[in-house]
């Protein structure tokens, strides 16, 4: 078992100097550079605290940190990635063999009083079980399964390495969430927040000593909603699996017309109803405008229309893929309630190879039996998250504007994309084409959206075939 490690890569004395200068700039004569050069932190640090106390905290967004994280579980990784103003790079699970990566071992908590013997049994059984999972992960790979498919039997506790970069404002929000917010129930997340907080206070005490002042309110909506909603609606996991991977549950009305009107207003500075009348007077004009907008690099008009999309039965790795797209409003159910699904993502190769099938399904049976045993013994739901498998399924909902949908599909509908996210992305595109065909006919992987492949030596080399397939959606 590794120890959690957080390394701040860009340590420098006087990191708060830019925040003090920003606090002075709006009320002081002189140039930005001149004000910065004249800052004396011993004297001006109180100004940072003064401005923070009146909740003007944009000044701390000028301070930026680059972090290297080691010995954190993929469960923490998912928690972090949901803070979308940060930048992340993680070690790929598609290309890197993780058999020697190791795993976080929680000290199981319980919802009822249990004997020391029971506590010891559960903790030892968990250690033995994760070793069993890694051994079978290696067997699957050694018998011809790709690492991107074998990972579906890894526990959601295996270690991840990552770089994370963020401004100080977003880090105050993240630390609060870890220590006092929704992460407080999980000891690993809480410890991460406390460790990061301690390191940042050494570099920027005038900011990170004031987190409770900067962050107002509480993150307790889950608890409150449970009180008023429990047993009033049938939970998704109790139903038969939905056959639709993607559902477009809501969208801006008349999306094509609104995009065209927005383009006219931007270009001509006319009134909304004059732009609308112009479109009505020339039936061919709208599609001409849409072609210009949708093939331009700066598709700002597409940001005027939104689509709310439910994505069903995604595996936890694919949840991570989706979460990494910043410009969206993503709703992820509480992991303690919905992360442990009754079904697991099954790669096609499992059904095609008897050896792989035997290994894979035996692991699932063994794992589910142990999970049920831990539940009966009273293991806390906050500890049981580490008993989820990466192949567990979850339903999510997101709202994206059309420009972000274009960006999403450019990467995720590509032939080189991981097979699961590619299937979801192409079904999403097919359904969006039914709603706004004259917009989304320009969307798809890079070879469709821009006319050229951006994958370099990793290109599939079948651009014409891909364009034809996307065109038929």
Steps between C-alpha positions, in 0.01 A plus 500: 500500500637839397469813704313794360739762365429855386787695346466869412720537193510877469592608852622858518537762768253785484225312317247733662664808345281488190185478717608806700573688177159403360337629819678836457458542125137612489552785753862605442661723238775349285552214259433136577870413481598800711250412774620137501867602529424729793314240708650433844337182630596568859294817480242421231395148605233648725340645188441146369319405819297820494375442145426132571290600801265696275476196270686652204702187433576524128843639595614154612424353158828651382698253714552168324629168627632193315464180705631147458278244677602145586343223708142620457218268402295538183210577733680821606596561139133507399421734790775738389417495129149625574667831594507608138694826538808291577714340228579128521723246329474140621687182423303316233324176589458424128870470428675441835500159669392563860579160650778650716334836568369403844182597682373706790398284797228668709452434869138388481244687704168349612147625548452290811710378786707198393756285671873542447493158335245616240691820437823308451330245274356766268829689469699182432239369258517827309880487472487142376222582258674793330807279456268244338358768268846615389610140443201441273554834325847371411355165387258673267778703341730198473219315322461768235265760644594866451581694818215741421255208533669315784472811720126441541576248778739726689372638833414869511779536754800440274762772497519778248777748419410840365598859444252762615521874447268761644468857612477567873129587488402161362732332751323666793176358363652155455657492847171607658318223312754244622507597868162657571282422199385183325845340526505518880339157536795324331819485703724481193348812346502681833868412555584619150331834566678545833840415349451739207371772733806470723743528208325799344478688830880499514519675163197730518382532862297817444280305259486144628458597866169654393328211322197498729463873436533469122268199472148571619212254538477125555507196271219299657240484223534119473401454862208743471373347177512152653263616773231622259549254212582159648256227395295745290642401164623173355877509488653448158706199608189309599361518147577301191806643325413772255580401144577858392856602570416866452179699552461866398264603778477873426636760260462862391191535284553578130878460535590551133296819474649643820858438382428670167328796670795536739740512206293771328483711818876468554575600144236769442416631850130477414201425720403139576170521309666665199746210483214253531305676224803489272522121540128466429534705181777279357466126561851424375675751725486303827695199373758725334557673834519168687766371264713810561457480877556124534813489284668801665764453769321745733150353521374746760142497370473128584534591867148647485338155492514232769430128519430303817618145449453192717771239451408155628713211624844652455794330667700693759798551262269655244352724769855633540525563123177697502582693820817640346302721261482837673219695336203299620267467799556139604281322753658186649293303755647443843751218478389359833151444360546409134862411429451129571286374215354153457666470163852552370636620169583189297747550211402313181817289509380334822214330315730404213771324703416216741813548714435871545131435561574248775745734677285812463170356622662312788652827619162672483328222698774492765499876529123539530482226764763676712331837453168355622677343797657835596157665480352237735786552744411870521783659300438873452389618157789748514744209518315283251580742216840330492321173425367635170653360185608730220245328278206592725233698319350837582250741341589867464344814357672799343408824329731628227475782253533396137853636465618275783311208345704559182822495707388188688416308182822603327693297759253236618337397171842445342587150378799502735285576805441228758224273367245570772517879487501480118173303504336752734629799304376372167156420641493850647587648160233292326231629737618861480484481120127426528450818701730739310618324183631813330729567797618155598573380148820702547584327832701184562863393523768735365498341154132598474496830692819649354571278201828370634619245754693632802618165639834492317671160504206360699252584224270217398577580136135444405371856486274446197343197665447692826346798318259265325401329826446832680302631205256210529424561868 
